[in-house]
Every structure is written in structure tokens, then in C-alpha cells.
Amino acid sequence: MPKLLALLSLLVPLLAQAAPAEISGARLWIAPDQTQLVMDANAPLEHKIFSVSDPNRLIIDIPDARVTGKLPLAEPADLLVKGVRSGLLDNGQLRIVIDLKQAVRAKSFVLEPNERYGHRLVVDMAPKTAKNRSSPTTPSPKADAKGQQGPRDLIIAIDPGHGGEDPGAIGSEGTLEKNITLAISHKLANLVNGEPGMRAVLLRDGDYYLSLNKRIELALQQDADLFVSIHADAFVDQGAGGSSVFVLASDGATSQQANWLAERENSADRIGGIDLQDKSQALSKTLWEMALKGTLEHSDLAARAVLENLSKVGAVHHAKVQRAGFAVLKVPSIPSLLIETAFISNPEEEKRLLSGDYQARLAGAIARGIKTYFAANPPPGTRWAGKGGRRQASVPKPVAGGRQHVIGKGDTLERIAQQYEVSLSALRSANKVEAAKLRIGDVLIIPEG
Ligand SMILES: [Zn+2]
């Protein structure tokens, strides 16, 4: 008996080795500057990749594997891939052939299993011609304006979270965060573009994944004045709900939850099919640390204005701007915020997030917050700089001749009401403000006593 067991234990690894790896599925993701083929397997896939011309093809030879699932169909919109097929060579090797519409630069790598996927083999393809498709549709408007007279438009970089391989959080009804973030971002971009002197740049406009660094790089390329990352995450507690606005923490996070969310968001690259060995994308640490200091203060001002407007649309999860180490917010020189519009893990909110009407209300609130921030802090040289006023646009302009009060340190609505002998409710309704939103330097209208 012991002999038999010993024999079996010898055989089991041999048998396991003998079974070919199984490719159980594959997907194609089409980004503006590349197409990505991702194959799922039950083991790491050792492989060789090479290209052949006439006609253009990419060949991937995998020594010991079989395709057990479906290979994806190419999409007409894909400028690179015509089709994907597989076959067995005489020596028993698996050959995957990617038929191409043009010559490509290709790169392949394997990814370790993570919480969402098992082993993956990824093939990134980009056009061989030098023409860069990567910039989000238009050239930098700021760059355009250089050498021209007159003020320029404000550029708002809108970053729809997740995409492609990375679905983001998934609601109990199967709603994918990546689709919600894109829908809200589109609505926000439309509102921004409808605003005179403002221009939106959508960093992702389709279902593909962009690395966190790539998002930052695109915003920098576009010389954005503000970076807004849109999310709708899940949380362990299904009851968690409402919007939150985050800025980068220069030191520790505001809460454990903020920390938890930041870690989740920062893991997106592992899920999104990014070659993590490739360090060429990484921004130099000193570059952003140098520029970051002055930027954080403005991130905070913009975040407060957005949060204030979101609170008028629905519940806010945190009444204050949250801080945590979100990688996507480490943008040197551009004030940056990350908005968790709602929690997709909350069944009520998942339902609302699917409604175009609710998406529009969220986008509207974010747009109003952005306008409030820029009305008070217009960058020099922009059309908004001429609009005057360093102060909050949300507070009504004082009426000529009427009584007014400039908020000072320690002021409360109660105290101001007492001072001018008016009722608290009259003061509130004349200014449409609540105590929590008083800010030093804001001007309050004092109603007639
Ligand atoms: Zn997210």
C-alpha cells in the first residue's frame, strides 16, 4: 500500500504536467492608440510571438495549450485587427494567428492571477506608422492658442474611471462601474463644452483600459486646468451610499474607508491589462512632488465647490472633502479630484445610477461645482480671468445700497443675525446658505429687519 501511494504521488505531477494549458476565453479591446488581445488561461502561457507580412499577421506559438473557449470576433471599427484564429501545428504546438489590417508594433506579456482574473496572456498592438493616435481627438487647445492674441479656454480633463479589462465595481444587478463612469463623463463633457470659455477633454472615450499613469500623461499633454476622475465604487457595507469627493493626501488618509477605496482604485492597473514590468510609463517622483504642493490647495478648493453642489442633488457620504493616496490624483501642476458619485454596491444607488436623468443631475452638480471654483479662482490668461471676482459665485452678489456683511473668522449665522437684528430664517433665505457653508471672505446680504 505505501508503495502504491508513493507511485501515485510520483504520477500525479506527471499527469498534471501532461495536460495542455487551456485558453478558456479571449477579448479584444479597441483604444484610440492600440488594440489589445487578452487571453484567459488556467496556467501561465509560455509563448513566442512574431510578425509576418503579405498579408500582415501576428503569430503566437504556445508549446502546450489548447483553445477550449471562443476567440473574439474583430470589430469593423478596429483599424488594426481583422480576425483571430487558432490551429495546431504538426509538432502539437498551438498557434494563434491575428490577421491584421496594417503592420503593427506588438508587445506580449503574461499577467499573474488577481481577484478578478486568472492567468492572462496579453498582446498589445499599435500601428507601426509614426502617426500617434493616442491624444484624445483634438490637439492641445492651449498649445493652439500659443502665439495667438486673447484669452484662452479653460481645459477640463474628464477621466471616466476603469474601462476595458477593468470593469471597476460591479453592482448586484450586474451594472459595471466602467459604463456608468463613461455615461456620466459624457454628460459632464457636454455641459462643460456648453459653457463659454470652457472646453472638456475626455481622457477615455470607449470601452478600453488606460493605465493610471497614462491618464495623468494625457491630462498633462492637454495642459488641463482641472483633472476630474469619475467613479461609482462598491464598498463592503451594502448600506453605504451618497457621493464623496476626494483629493490626494499629502500625508495619511482621512479615514480607513478612504484608504480602502484608494487601494482598490490603485489596483486597477493590475486588473486592466497593463504590463507592470514596464516602468517607462512611470512619472518621475520628484517631478510631481515638486509641483504638487501648490496644486493641492487648489484641488481642495475645487473639491469643496463640487461637493457642495453634489449635496444639493442627493445624499453625500462625507460632508467634507476626503483625502487618500489615489495614484490617479498624483498629477503635478493640475488641481485634481476624484468623485465617487455613488456606491454601485448599494442596490438603491445602482438603480439610480442607471437612470439617464440621475446621471444628468450628477453631471450638472459637478459642472456647477467646477464653474464655482473657476469663477473664484480663474487662471490668468483664460477667458474666465476677465469675469472678475475672487469670491464664491454661489453666494449672491450684494445689492447696491443694501446692507451686507463680510464673513470673518468665528462668524456664525446666529451671531450675524443677532448683530443685525434680523431673524435667522430671513438671513438664511436671503442668502440661500447654511451654517456649514460659511466661508471667510464671502459676502452675505442682510435683509431688512
Ligand atoms: Zn472606481
Residues whose N, C-alpha, C, O or C-beta is under 5 A from the ligand:
A	BS01	ZN	G161 G168 H231 A232 D233
